[in-house]
Amino acid sequence: MSARLERTIPANAIETKQITVVDFDIERLKAPFLLRCGALLIDYILLVAVPVIGLLLGRYKEYDGAKLLYSEVSNAGWLILILLVLTNFVILPLFSGQTVGKMLTGLRIVKTDGSAPSFSRLLVRHLIGYPLTAATLGIGFLISVLNGNGRALHDFLAGTIVVYGRNRQEKRES
């Protein structure tokens, strides 16, 4: 026994809701440098903790030297680290515009017009911009201190900016 309800909807009756950012002002919403550093530190601690815990568990099992580095516990720790890096720097920013550190500090990655960044922009930001920032020994990150908009090298490359996520104002239009 089943009950089915069928209903046809005329094509012109379907409404699409579009989100637009109201009064997006980079100067007012830009993230302070120290808060961005705090978010990066949280991400770093999260990522480094995984292999360290794996090595500590290996030492607890009395592995030593090469046996410690090539143990199942250590290998599992490195695998979890790779999955965590992909999740934290690609998947989470794609769906929420935030890494774990940015979630905890209330920051969000957006395009310069205030809308959500595309997958390609996030890939450029994280896979090209971050390594370039690291290759310049952090000078690419310090650019955000000198820049009036608070944008770092990876933000310029991807056309993004980091803002206070809680201050983002949206209006739905039909």
C-alpha positions as CSV (number, residue, x, y, z in Angstrom):
1,M,0.0,0.0,0.0
2,S,1.5,3.3,-1.0
3,A,0.2,6.8,-1.4
4,R,1.6,9.0,-4.1
5,L,1.0,12.6,-4.5
6,E,1.8,14.1,-7.9
7,R,1.6,17.7,-8.6
8,T,2.9,19.6,-11.6
9,I,4.3,23.1,-11.2
10,P,4.3,25.5,-14.2
11,A,7.8,26.5,-15.2
12,N,7.1,30.2,-14.7
13,A,6.0,29.6,-11.1
14,I,9.4,28.4,-9.9
15,E,11.3,31.2,-8.1
16,T,15.0,31.2,-7.5
17,K,16.3,32.9,-4.5
18,Q,19.5,34.7,-4.9
19,I,21.7,35.9,-2.1
20,T,23.3,39.3,-2.4
21,V,25.5,41.0,0.1
22,V,24.1,44.3,1.3
23,D,26.5,47.2,2.1
24,F,29.7,45.1,1.7
25,D,32.5,47.3,2.9
26,I,35.9,45.8,3.0
27,E,37.3,48.4,5.3
28,R,34.6,47.7,7.9
29,L,34.6,43.9,7.6
30,K,38.3,43.1,7.1
31,A,39.8,40.7,9.5
32,P,42.6,42.1,11.8
33,F,46.1,40.6,11.2
34,L,46.4,39.2,14.7
35,L,43.1,37.4,14.5
36,R,44.1,35.9,11.2
37,C,47.4,34.8,12.8
38,G,45.3,33.2,15.6
39,A,43.2,31.3,13.1
40,L,46.4,30.1,11.3
41,L,47.9,29.0,14.6
42,I,44.8,27.0,15.4
43,D,44.9,25.2,12.0
44,Y,48.7,24.6,12.5
45,I,48.2,23.1,16.0
46,L,45.4,20.9,14.7
47,L,47.4,19.6,11.8
48,V,50.7,19.0,13.7
49,A,48.9,17.3,16.6
50,V,47.9,14.3,14.5
51,P,51.4,13.0,13.5
52,V,52.7,13.9,17.0
53,I,50.0,11.8,18.7
54,G,50.9,9.0,16.2
55,L,54.5,9.1,17.2
56,L,53.7,9.2,20.9
57,L,51.4,6.2,20.5
58,G,54.3,4.4,18.7
59,R,56.6,5.2,21.6
60,Y,54.0,3.9,24.0
61,K,54.0,0.6,22.1
62,E,57.8,0.7,22.6
63,Y,58.8,1.2,18.9
64,D,62.2,2.8,18.5
65,G,64.1,4.4,15.6
66,A,63.2,3.2,12.1
67,K,60.6,0.9,13.5
68,L,58.9,3.9,15.1
69,L,58.9,5.9,11.8
70,Y,57.6,2.9,9.7
71,S,55.1,1.5,12.2
72,E,51.3,1.2,11.5
73,V,50.5,3.8,14.1
74,S,52.8,6.3,12.5
75,N,51.6,5.6,9.0
76,A,48.0,5.9,10.1
77,G,48.8,9.3,11.7
78,W,50.3,10.5,8.4
79,L,47.3,9.3,6.4
80,I,44.9,11.0,8.8
81,L,47.1,14.2,8.5
82,I,46.7,14.1,4.7
83,L,42.9,13.7,4.9
84,L,42.7,16.4,7.5
85,V,44.7,18.8,5.3
86,L,42.4,18.2,2.4
87,T,39.3,18.6,4.6
88,N,40.5,21.7,6.4
89,F,42.0,23.6,3.4
90,V,39.8,22.5,0.5
91,I,36.5,20.9,1.5
92,L,35.5,23.1,4.5
93,P,36.4,26.4,2.8
94,L,34.5,25.2,-0.3
95,F,31.3,24.6,1.6
96,S,31.5,27.2,4.4
97,G,34.3,29.6,3.4
98,Q,36.1,28.7,6.6
99,T,38.8,26.5,7.9
100,V,38.6,25.1,11.5
101,G,40.7,28.0,12.8
102,K,38.6,30.5,10.9
103,M,35.4,28.9,12.3
104,L,36.7,29.2,15.9
105,T,37.8,32.9,15.4
106,G,34.7,33.9,13.5
107,L,36.4,34.7,10.1
108,R,35.3,33.8,6.6
109,I,36.8,33.7,3.2
110,V,34.8,35.7,0.6
111,K,35.4,37.2,-2.9
112,T,36.2,40.9,-3.0
113,D,32.5,41.6,-3.7
114,G,31.4,39.7,-0.6
115,S,30.0,36.6,-2.4
116,A,31.2,33.0,-1.7
117,P,34.4,32.0,-3.6
118,S,34.4,29.4,-6.3
119,F,36.2,26.1,-6.1
120,S,38.9,27.3,-8.6
121,R,39.5,30.4,-6.5
122,L,39.9,28.3,-3.4
123,L,42.3,26.0,-5.1
124,V,44.4,28.9,-6.3
125,R,44.4,30.4,-2.8
126,H,45.3,27.3,-1.0
127,L,47.4,25.3,-3.5
128,I,49.3,28.1,-5.2
129,G,48.9,31.1,-2.8
130,Y,49.9,29.4,0.5
131,P,53.0,27.8,-0.9
132,L,54.1,31.1,-2.4
133,T,53.4,32.8,0.9
134,A,55.5,30.2,2.6
135,A,58.3,30.4,0.0
136,T,58.6,34.2,0.7
137,L,59.3,33.2,4.4
138,G,56.0,34.8,5.5
139,I,56.4,38.1,3.6
140,G,53.3,37.2,1.6
141,F,51.4,37.0,4.8
142,L,52.9,40.2,6.2
143,I,51.5,42.1,3.1
144,S,48.2,42.0,4.9
145,V,49.6,44.3,7.6
146,L,50.7,46.9,5.1
147,N,47.7,46.6,2.9
148,G,44.7,48.8,3.7
149,N,42.3,46.0,3.0
150,G,44.1,43.3,5.0
151,R,44.7,41.1,2.0
152,A,47.7,38.8,1.9
153,L,49.5,37.5,-1.2
154,H,47.3,34.4,-1.4
155,D,44.2,36.7,-1.3
156,F,45.5,38.8,-4.1
157,L,46.2,35.7,-6.3
158,A,42.7,34.3,-5.7
159,G,40.7,37.6,-5.6
160,T,39.5,36.9,-2.1
161,I,39.5,38.6,1.3
162,V,39.1,37.3,4.9
163,V,36.3,39.1,6.8
164,Y,34.4,38.7,10.0
165,G,31.9,36.0,9.2
166,R,29.5,37.1,11.8
167,N,29.3,40.6,10.5
168,R,28.3,39.6,6.9
169,Q,24.9,41.0,6.1
170,E,22.8,39.2,3.5
171,K,19.5,40.0,1.9
172,R,17.4,37.5,0.0
173,E,15.9,38.7,-3.3
174,S,13.2,36.8,-5.2
